[in-house]
Amino acid sequence: VSYGIFDWEMQNPAGAIVNITFFGGDDAHLGSGELVPGGSIEGTVCFEDENASSGDYVLLYDPPSFFTSDRAAWINP
């Protein structure tokens, strides 16, 4: 499975999709590469929401590929 920073988006409480930013966070950026079955990777993906508000933020995994339909979402209240 390939992975990369462009596989991620964030939905803010207003329902707007926020794309990644290359500023902020730490030096442990996710990067990109391939994972074998059972493999794992750690890294930071940073977002900036200029209209930040309280409510549920949703982290979306949706790789831009014609070869996979893998998608996932995590809610951060």
Phi, psi and omega in degrees: 000131176274156178217158177183169184292337181278003177275358189239144172219165176232137174256124181276172183301337179278354179093005179275142177272128180249127179276168181296160172234152181264006180250151178088188181072208180233193182275004183262049181299150185298317183074206179209161180168202180235144175244137174277161177306130182086354180286168178213160179212150175232149177177171183257135171238124189251138178234153176230119179250104183295338180249042184305138178211170178282155181135189183275128171256141182240123175271125184247129172255115183210082183297136180280081184218143175277350188262356181216150175247016180299127177214152178204161178214143176232133180261132178239099182287000000 
